[in-house]
Amino acid sequence: MQATAQTRWLDEYEQVTWRTYLAATKAIGEAIDSQLQRDADIPLTYYEILVRLSEAADRMLRMSQLAERCLASRSRLSHAVTRLEERGWVERRPCADDGRGMLASLTTEGMAALADAAPGHVNAVREQIFDRLTPEQIKQLREIGETILGGPSTF
């Protein structure tokens, strides 16, 4: 794609803001993922799947719903669920409603793994984000995220 007269280039302040945002989100994600890997032998991606299933009715969701909630592609989610099945933390079963869809279900072992990992994860999130911000900054961060995502958080 070629630049045109209509390209709205970032000014210096916007460029620094953009790069700061990228660096901050990458650093936070890496720190939290490292903590989970080190302390619970689970990547952040898998942890999020366990959380989403733990919050669902009967601890199960259609794979398509789970992918949506995790902001993941179906193929990436399917690969992660396969790894969680190998650990005995998640089971897949056909959806009784239509027979075409698949459900992912959190097992008792998966819930126990999540419960073991959660305290360290929460501490890491606090250290990386909330302990560094004022209450007003936390409010602003949420509002900025909701604006970028197009509406109030439903997470």
C-alpha angles and dihedrals in degrees: 000000000000126000115252135189087265096060108119100213119202114256118227094268092048091047092052090045091051093048092045090052091050093048093046096048091046093048093047093047093048094047093050093044091049092051092051093046092048099043104030105017091237130115120233090248091060092043090056091052091052091049093050092049092046090055095048126094109273087001092275139107138177109263090242091054091047091052090051093049092047092046088234134133115255092244093051091047092048090053091050092047089051089056091048090050089054088057091048092242099114134029129200122215136167116269109253092210098066109355091228101080127070128225126214113212128192112232126216088254090051091051090050091050090050092049090051093049098042102078094054091043093052090049090051092049090050092048094046099043124000100042089054097052135068119236088256092052090049089053091048092048091054092047092049091050092049091049092051092046092048102247149010117323115266093182 
